[in-house]
Amino acid sequence: MKPAGAPDADFARVALPHLDAAFNLARWLMRDPVAAEDVVQDAMLRAMRFFSGFRGENPRAWLLQIVRTTAYSRLAGVRDAREAAFDPAAELADPADTPEVVLQRVEGEAVLATALAALPTELRECLVLRELEEMSYRDIARVTEVPIGTVMSRLFRAREALLRHGKTLA
């Protein structure tokens, strides 16, 4: 018998490998790393609470769907509040990098973050799940609860918007 309140080993085995993906999605949806940490913590607690309903299918998609729902719930509660922007400069730099390399990376990340932030949420989430999390169209459809055709359309529109944004900077 496991002690009361002890984490379930099965839950840890299934969910913890996808913690980075959960944070990545939450960060892009929330546009704030601190709020993303809160979302992931709430989502993990919810996932643990409802783990008995997990049917063994794709655990990554299952967890990311919970993260997405939690993030949207949080965003709905703060719609009137000003949205925080993601600050790529807050990411830790590799100490082996030269200042020029760090500057190029930070500037490139800032351009990408700005372009992604300008996308509507439904386009941004599909793009993040596909390009950053390398999820299949089927898994993205499951996470976002839309048909695969809608996922494909959103990805096309998101990529087109990023290309247009890149051309305006050139």
Secondary structure by P-SEA (a helix, b strand, c coil): ccccccccaaaaaccccaaaaaaaaaaaaaccaaaaaaaaaaaaaaaaaaccccccccaaaaaaaaaaaaaaaaaaacccccccccccccccccccccaaaaaaaaaaaaaaaaaaaaccaaaaaaaaacccccccaaaaaaaacccaaaaaaaaaaaaaaaaaaaaaac
